[in-house]
């Protein structure tokens, strides 16, 4: 079975501290460890480019209108991100778990995936994005609970 970028990211999340793989100084060592663990060199490189993309996305200025504004997805986003995934993001936003900024970061990182997007992958991307933001500890805890303990959300 071919491992995907998200498989590598999930492995990092489950086996390392966040600071270990968010800090670019550790990337070379972690890449070697991941290859030794059986991941393909190309997928490991893609995973670290995905993490670098998250860092770059977080540095972009975000300007939003009224907080009750509805997010309109582009044609490309609609084609790549299934309805149940978009619904999940809206659900998290309506619960106050996701801010508009986090939603945009998540959409950006979903669009950066090469593999097909499904609800499980969308949940993991939510976790990874929220984990990378020190200000989102509470939101991270809510989504982590959904991913690990409540597998029947939106099914």
Backbone torsions as a table, in degrees:
resi	resn	phi	psi	omega
1	UNK	NA	131.8	-179.6
2	UNK	-81.5	127.2	177.9
3	UNK	-77.3	147.2	179.8
4	UNK	-105.8	172.1	176.3
5	UNK	-56.1	-44.2	-178.3
6	UNK	-65.7	-33.7	175.2
7	UNK	-61.3	-42.4	178.2
8	UNK	-64.3	-44.6	-179.5
9	UNK	-63.9	-40.9	178.5
10	UNK	-64.1	-39.5	177.7
11	UNK	-62.6	-43.9	177.2
12	UNK	-59.2	-47.2	-178.3
13	UNK	-59.6	-42.7	-174.9
14	UNK	-81.2	-19.3	-173.1
15	UNK	-118.5	-6.2	-177.4
16	UNK	-134.7	158.5	173.0
17	UNK	-73.8	147.3	-178.8
18	UNK	-53.4	-45.2	-177.6
19	UNK	-62.4	-25.3	-179.5
20	UNK	-67.6	-39.6	-176.7
21	UNK	-103.4	-10.0	174.8
22	UNK	-81.8	-32.5	179.9
23	UNK	-74.9	116.9	-176.7
24	UNK	-62.8	-21.6	179.8
25	UNK	-64.1	-23.9	-178.8
26	UNK	-92.3	-6.4	-171.7
27	UNK	-58.6	-42.9	-176.2
28	UNK	-63.5	-45.8	179.1
29	UNK	-63.6	-44.9	-179.8
30	UNK	-64.3	-38.6	178.6
31	UNK	-60.9	-43.0	178.3
32	UNK	-62.4	-42.3	179.5
33	UNK	-64.9	-38.8	179.9
34	UNK	-67.4	-40.8	177.2
35	UNK	-64.6	-41.4	177.8
36	UNK	-63.8	-28.4	178.6
37	UNK	-79.4	-5.6	174.9
38	UNK	111.3	1.1	177.5
39	UNK	-80.8	148.0	179.3
40	UNK	-71.8	143.3	-178.3
41	UNK	-55.1	-43.4	-178.1
42	UNK	-62.3	-44.7	-179.1
43	UNK	-68.3	-36.2	177.2
44	UNK	-63.4	-45.8	177.5
45	UNK	-61.0	-42.3	178.3
46	UNK	-63.4	-37.1	179.4
47	UNK	-64.6	-41.7	179.7
48	UNK	-72.5	-30.1	172.8
49	UNK	-66.8	-36.8	176.9
50	UNK	-61.5	-45.2	178.1
51	UNK	-63.8	-40.4	176.5
52	UNK	-62.8	-38.9	177.2
53	UNK	-62.6	-36.7	176.7
54	UNK	-63.5	-43.5	178.1
55	UNK	-60.7	-43.6	178.9
56	UNK	-65.4	-41.6	179.6
57	UNK	-61.7	-39.7	-178.8
58	UNK	-66.8	-19.3	-178.9
59	UNK	-89.1	-9.3	179.4
60	UNK	-75.5	140.9	177.4
61	UNK	-71.1	138.7	179.0
62	UNK	-118.1	129.3	177.5
63	UNK	-125.1	126.0	-177.7
64	UNK	-124.0	153.5	176.2
65	UNK	-82.6	-148.0	-179.7
66	UNK	-57.6	145.3	-176.2
67	UNK	-64.5	-21.3	179.9
68	UNK	-91.1	8.8	-179.1
69	UNK	-67.2	148.0	179.9
70	UNK	-94.0	135.9	179.4
71	UNK	-79.3	123.5	175.7
72	UNK	-100.0	121.4	-179.0
73	UNK	-83.4	146.1	175.9
74	UNK	-73.1	165.2	178.3
75	UNK	-58.0	-43.7	-179.9
76	UNK	-63.3	-41.8	178.4
77	UNK	-63.7	-41.1	179.0
78	UNK	-63.8	-38.0	179.6
79	UNK	-69.6	-33.9	-176.3
80	UNK	-91.0	-36.0	-174.4
81	UNK	-104.4	110.4	-177.1
82	UNK	-60.7	160.6	-177.6
83	UNK	-56.4	-43.1	-178.4
84	UNK	-64.9	-31.0	177.5
85	UNK	-72.2	-43.5	177.0
86	UNK	-63.4	-38.2	176.7
87	UNK	-63.9	-39.0	178.1
88	UNK	-62.9	-43.8	178.3
89	UNK	-62.7	-43.0	177.9
90	UNK	-62.5	-42.6	178.2
91	UNK	-57.8	-48.5	179.5
92	UNK	-62.9	-38.3	179.8
93	UNK	-68.1	-42.1	179.5
94	UNK	-65.8	-30.9	176.3
95	UNK	-76.2	-9.3	-178.1
96	UNK	83.5	11.3	179.7
97	UNK	-80.0	-42.0	179.0
98	UNK	-102.0	134.7	170.1
99	UNK	-86.7	162.9	175.2
100	UNK	-56.0	-35.5	179.4
101	UNK	-65.1	-47.4	178.5
102	UNK	-61.5	-40.8	178.7
103	UNK	-57.1	-45.2	-179.1
104	UNK	-66.0	-39.0	176.7
105	UNK	-62.4	-42.0	-179.4
106	UNK	-65.5	-45.1	178.4
107	UNK	-60.4	-43.8	178.6
108	UNK	-59.1	-44.6	-178.3
109	UNK	-73.6	-31.8	173.1
110	UNK	-63.0	-44.1	-179.6
111	UNK	-66.3	-23.4	-179.9
112	UNK	-79.9	-13.4	177.9
113	UNK	-71.2	142.3	176.8
114	UNK	-84.2	-37.8	-176.5
115	UNK	-73.9	166.4	177.2
116	UNK	-63.6	148.7	-178.5
117	UNK	-101.9	131.5	172.7
118	UNK	-132.1	178.6	-174.7
119	UNK	-61.8	-40.9	179.3
120	UNK	-62.1	-43.7	178.6
121	UNK	-65.2	-39.1	178.9
122	UNK	-62.4	-40.7	178.3
123	UNK	-62.4	-42.5	179.7
124	UNK	-66.0	-39.0	177.6
125	UNK	-64.1	-40.8	175.8
126	UNK	-56.3	-48.1	179.8
127	UNK	-58.9	-48.4	-177.2
128	UNK	-63.4	-40.6	179.7
129	UNK	-67.5	-46.7	-179.3
130	UNK	-66.0	-36.2	178.9
131	UNK	-62.8	-30.7	-176.6
132	UNK	-79.0	-5.2	-178.4
133	UNK	-113.8	110.9	-178.5
134	UNK	-58.6	-26.0	-178.6
135	UNK	-80.4	-3.0	-173.6
136	UNK	-112.8	29.9	-177.3
137	UNK	-57.8	-45.1	-177.8
138	UNK	-67.2	-43.7	178.0
139	UNK	-62.2	-42.1	177.9
140	UNK	-58.4	-45.3	-178.8
141	UNK	-61.2	-40.9	178.7
142	UNK	-63.4	-47.1	-178.0
143	UNK	-69.8	-36.9	177.3
144	UNK	-59.3	-42.5	178.0
145	UNK	-61.7	-40.5	178.7
146	UNK	-64.4	-40.5	-177.3
147	UNK	-71.5	-44.5	-173.7
148	UNK	-90.5	-33.2	-168.9
149	UNK	-116.4	-12.5	-176.9
150	UNK	-131.6	65.9	-174.7
151	UNK	-64.3	-4.6	-176.6
152	UNK	-103.3	16.4	177.0
153	UNK	-64.2	131.5	174.5
154	UNK	58.6	30.2	176.5
155	UNK	-104.9	NA	NA
